[in-house]
């Protein structure tokens, strides 16, 4: 079985200007810190970031925003990071705000190979601008299209060398879903263990969808 372990420098080789990256986390909890640091140090720019939020100015995705690496953010809220709001208002950065349930379902559709889904959320609000509306049995729905990314950066609590992942408590959040919706998936675990040491029923993201694991014991 393939050993998917790499170091952070190897992971940086998959970063490039202009790519679309999904990042796990809720206000920085569940966001892989070493991978974000590597992304910053790589110098790549003009990124499109898909995530629940942009954390804080000094935490997680917020560091990418503050250091002018992000061209566009697709998220459910930005209220915890005033720099994201400032850049949106000034026109320095594009921000697409999506209701949280709609955002995660669009990502799930991207991972499942679906063409989209219908939801009443946002009908009659600014959310519906530019979107197709469909009426079924007298109810109006918005057609929401799937989201995918070039790269997903995932944080897990435990991984084995084949890429099977286990998350811990609220740090799980978006991570299992974004792991299904990107061309390349890189996971950063707190603990690395041998294949077979994780009970099959405890695996939350199967190694089949994870391309690389950043070894927590290597620089």
C-alpha positions as CSV (number, residue, x, y, z in Angstrom):
1,X,0.0,0.0,0.0
2,X,1.3,3.5,-0.9
3,X,2.8,5.6,1.8
4,X,1.2,9.0,1.3
5,X,3.4,10.8,3.8
6,X,5.2,14.0,2.6
7,X,6.9,16.9,4.4
8,X,5.6,20.5,4.3
9,X,8.2,21.4,1.6
10,X,6.8,18.7,-0.7
11,X,3.3,19.9,-0.1
12,X,4.3,23.4,-1.2
13,X,5.1,22.0,-4.6
14,X,1.4,21.7,-5.3
15,X,0.7,25.4,-4.8
16,X,0.5,27.7,-7.8
17,X,-0.8,31.2,-8.5
18,X,-4.5,31.6,-9.4
19,X,-5.6,28.2,-8.0
20,X,-8.9,27.5,-6.2
21,X,-8.3,26.1,-2.7
22,X,-10.8,24.7,-0.3
23,X,-9.8,25.0,3.4
24,X,-11.4,23.3,6.4
25,X,-12.1,25.1,9.6
26,X,-14.6,27.2,11.5
27,X,-13.1,30.4,12.7
28,X,-9.7,28.7,12.5
29,X,-10.6,25.6,14.4
30,X,-10.0,22.7,12.0
31,X,-7.7,24.7,9.7
32,X,-4.3,23.1,9.1
33,X,-1.8,25.7,10.4
34,X,1.4,24.2,8.9
35,X,-0.2,24.1,5.4
36,X,-1.4,27.7,5.7
37,X,2.1,28.7,6.8
38,X,3.6,26.8,3.8
39,X,1.1,28.5,1.5
40,X,2.2,31.9,2.8
41,X,5.9,31.1,2.5
42,X,5.4,29.8,-1.1
43,X,4.5,33.3,-2.3
44,X,1.6,32.2,-4.4
45,X,-1.0,34.9,-5.2
46,X,-4.4,35.5,-6.7
47,X,-6.0,32.6,-4.9
48,X,-9.7,31.8,-4.8
49,X,-10.4,30.5,-1.3
50,X,-13.5,28.4,-0.5
51,X,-14.2,28.0,3.2
52,X,-16.8,28.6,5.9
53,X,-15.2,31.9,6.9
54,X,-11.9,33.8,6.9
55,X,-11.2,33.3,10.6
56,X,-9.4,36.3,12.2
57,X,-6.7,38.6,11.0
58,X,-4.0,36.6,12.7
59,X,-5.5,33.1,12.4
60,X,-5.9,30.5,9.6
61,X,-7.2,31.9,6.3
62,X,-7.1,35.4,7.7
63,X,-3.3,35.3,7.3
64,X,-3.7,34.8,3.6
65,X,-6.1,37.7,3.3
66,X,-4.0,40.1,5.3
67,X,-0.9,39.2,3.3
68,X,-2.7,40.0,0.0
69,X,-2.7,36.5,-1.4
70,X,-6.4,36.1,-2.1
71,X,-8.2,37.3,-5.1
72,X,-11.6,36.0,-4.2
73,X,-13.3,34.5,-1.1
74,X,-16.3,32.2,-1.2
75,X,-17.7,31.8,2.3
76,X,-20.7,31.9,4.5
77,X,-19.6,34.8,6.7
78,X,-16.7,37.2,7.2
79,X,-17.7,39.1,10.3
80,X,-14.8,37.8,12.5
81,X,-12.2,39.3,10.1
82,X,-12.5,43.0,9.6
83,X,-9.7,43.0,7.0
84,X,-11.8,40.8,4.7
85,X,-14.7,43.3,5.0
86,X,-12.4,46.2,4.3
87,X,-11.0,44.6,1.2
88,X,-14.4,43.7,-0.1
89,X,-15.8,47.3,0.4
90,X,-12.7,48.8,-1.2
91,X,-12.8,46.4,-4.2
92,X,-9.4,45.0,-3.5
93,X,-10.9,41.5,-3.1
94,X,-14.0,39.8,-4.4
95,X,-16.2,38.2,-1.8
96,X,-19.1,35.9,-2.5
97,X,-21.3,35.3,0.5
98,X,-23.4,32.1,0.5
99,X,-25.8,30.9,3.3
100,X,-23.9,28.2,5.2
101,X,-26.2,25.3,4.5
102,X,-26.2,26.2,0.8
103,X,-22.4,26.5,0.8
104,X,-21.7,23.1,2.2
105,X,-24.3,21.5,0.0
106,X,-22.8,23.0,-3.1
107,X,-19.4,21.6,-2.0
108,X,-21.1,18.2,-1.3
109,X,-22.6,18.2,-4.8
110,X,-19.2,18.9,-6.2
111,X,-17.8,15.9,-4.4
112,X,-20.7,13.7,-5.4
113,X,-20.7,14.6,-9.1
114,X,-24.1,16.2,-9.0
115,X,-25.2,19.0,-11.3
116,X,-26.6,21.1,-8.4
117,X,-29.7,21.2,-6.2
118,X,-32.8,23.3,-5.5
119,X,-33.3,25.3,-2.3
120,X,-35.8,27.9,-1.1
121,X,-33.0,29.6,0.9
122,X,-32.3,33.1,-0.4
123,X,-35.4,33.4,-2.6
124,X,-36.5,37.1,-2.5
125,X,-33.1,38.3,-1.2
126,X,-29.8,39.4,-2.8
127,X,-28.8,35.7,-2.8
128,X,-31.0,35.0,-5.8
129,X,-29.3,37.6,-8.0
130,X,-28.0,36.0,-11.2
131,X,-29.4,32.6,-10.3
132,X,-32.0,30.5,-12.1
133,X,-35.4,30.2,-10.2
134,X,-37.5,27.1,-10.6
135,X,-41.1,26.7,-9.4
136,X,-42.3,23.3,-8.2
137,X,-45.7,22.7,-6.8
138,X,-46.1,26.4,-6.2
139,X,-42.8,26.9,-4.3
140,X,-39.9,28.9,-5.7
141,X,-36.4,27.5,-5.5
142,X,-33.0,28.6,-6.5
143,X,-30.8,26.3,-8.6
144,X,-27.5,26.2,-6.8
145,X,-24.5,24.8,-8.7
146,X,-21.7,22.6,-7.4
147,X,-18.4,23.8,-6.1
148,X,-15.1,22.1,-6.7
149,X,-11.4,23.1,-6.1
150,X,-8.0,22.4,-7.5
151,X,-6.8,21.7,-4.0
152,X,-8.2,20.9,-0.5
153,X,-6.3,21.5,2.7
154,X,-7.7,19.4,5.5
155,X,-6.9,19.1,9.2
156,X,-7.4,15.8,11.0
157,X,-6.7,14.6,14.4
158,X,-5.3,11.2,13.4
159,X,-4.2,9.8,10.1
160,X,-2.6,6.5,9.0
161,X,0.0,6.2,6.3
162,X,-2.6,5.3,3.7
163,X,-4.5,8.5,4.3
164,X,-7.5,7.3,6.4
165,X,-8.6,10.2,8.6
166,X,-10.3,10.7,12.0
167,X,-11.4,14.1,13.2
168,X,-11.9,15.4,16.7
169,X,-15.1,17.1,18.0
170,X,-15.9,20.5,16.4
171,X,-12.6,20.5,14.4
172,X,-14.3,18.1,12.1
173,X,-16.6,20.8,10.6
174,X,-16.2,21.2,6.8
175,X,-13.1,19.0,6.5
176,X,-14.8,15.6,5.5
177,X,-16.9,17.3,2.8
178,X,-14.1,19.4,1.2
179,X,-12.0,16.3,1.1
180,X,-14.4,14.9,-1.5
181,X,-14.5,18.0,-3.7
182,X,-11.0,18.8,-4.9
183,X,-8.6,17.4,-7.5
184,X,-5.8,17.1,-4.9
185,X,-6.3,16.6,-1.1
186,X,-3.6,17.2,1.4
187,X,-4.3,16.4,5.0
188,X,-2.4,17.7,8.1
189,X,-2.9,15.4,11.1
190,X,-1.9,15.9,14.7
191,X,-1.1,12.2,15.0
192,X,0.3,9.8,12.4
193,X,-0.2,6.1,13.0
194,X,0.3,2.8,11.1
195,X,-2.1,1.3,8.7
196,X,-4.5,-1.0,10.5
197,X,-4.4,0.9,13.8
198,X,-7.6,2.8,13.2
199,X,-10.7,0.7,13.5
200,X,-12.6,0.7,10.2
201,X,-15.8,2.0,11.8
202,X,-13.9,5.0,13.2
203,X,-12.6,6.2,9.8
204,X,-14.4,9.5,8.8
205,X,-12.5,10.2,5.5
206,X,-11.3,7.2,3.6
207,X,-7.7,7.2,2.3
208,X,-9.0,6.6,-1.2
209,X,-9.8,10.3,-1.5
210,X,-6.7,11.6,0.3
211,X,-3.6,12.1,-1.9
212,X,-1.0,13.2,0.7
213,X,-0.4,13.4,4.4
214,X,1.9,16.0,6.0
215,X,3.9,14.0,8.5
216,X,3.6,15.8,11.8
217,X,7.0,14.6,12.9
218,X,8.9,16.1,9.9
219,X,9.7,19.8,9.3
